[in-house]
Amino acid sequence: QVQLAESGGGLVQPGGSLRLSCAASGSIFSINVMSWYRQAPGKQRELVALITRGGTLTYADSVKGRFTISRDNAKNTVYLQMNSLKPEDTAVYYCYVASQWGQGTQVTVSS
């Protein structure tokens, strides 16, 4: 199995930026897809961004142009750079890698 360690969440004002990290470890030779989801209070968990091993990118319409997903295959780490943050981005953010969920990290955008 794979263990996932998330970090980078916090409290930020509207228009600010945060960078989330998710590092994978364990007995796996290759990870094809790495992705980020988020879940706001009272809402279903939704896909935010996805990246394949070859670098193919997918974003939710709500974050296009503001968020960037990237990965470092040597470190088995996926990142989510979040810019121009809005209050509606407030949620717990989870990485999803090799059919496993990260523990979640809280992102709060508020003034």
N, C-alpha and C positions, 0 to 999 in steps of 0.2 A: 504494500500500500504506500501511499504518498502522504506526507505530513506538510501542511501549509501554514506559514507564519505571515500574518498581515501586519502592516504598520503604516503610519502616515496620516491618520485621521486627526480631526481636531475642530476647533471653532474658528471661523473666519468670517469677515464682513463681506457683504455683497460686492462683487467685482474682484475679490481676492483669488488666491490660488492655493492648491494643495497637491502633493504628489504622494500617491499610494503605492506601496510595494507589497508583493506577495512572493515569498521564497518557498520553493518546493524542495523537499528532500525525501529520500526513501528509495525503495527498490523498484525503479523504473528506468528503462534505457532511453526511451524517447517519448516526448510529450508533443502531440500533434496540435491541440487546441488549448489556448489559455484565454480566460474570459473574466469579465467583471460584471456583477449584478448589483442591484441596490434594492432596498426595501424601506419605504417610508411608512410612518405610522398609519395603520388602517388600510394599507395598500398591499397588493401582491408584489412579490419579488419580480423584477424586470431586468432583462439583459441591457447592459449599458454599452459594452464594447467587447470585441472578440479579435484575437489575432492567431493565425495559424503559424506552424513552424516555418513555413516558407515566407511569411510576412504579409499574407492577405488580411485586410482590415475590414471590420464591420462595426458600425456605430448606430446607436439609437438616434432617431431624428432629433430628439430633444437635446442632444449633447454635441451634435456635429458642429465642427468649427471651434468648439471650446475645449473638448477633451481629446487627449491623445493616448492611445494604448501602445506599448512597446514591450519588447522582451529581450532578455539576455540569456541565450541558450546555454552558454558556458556556466552561468550561475543558476540556471533553472528558475529565473525570477521574471515576473511580469509586473509592469508598472502602469499606473494610470495618472497622467498629468492632467489636472483639472484647472482650467483658467476661466476667468470671467464668471465666477460662481454666482448662482442665484439662490434665493431662499428655497425654491422648489427642488433644488439639488439636495436638500437636507434628507439624509437617510443613513441607514447602516449599509456599508458597502462590503460585498463579499467577493473574493476570487473563487473561481470554479476551475479546477485543474485535475485532469485524470479522474474524473467522476467523483471528486472530493471537494467539499466546501471549506473555505477558510473560516476562521472564527468570527469574522466581521470586524469592521472598524467604523466608528461613528464619525460622520461628517455633518457638521451643523453650520449653516450659512445664515447669519442673523446680524442685524444692526440694532 
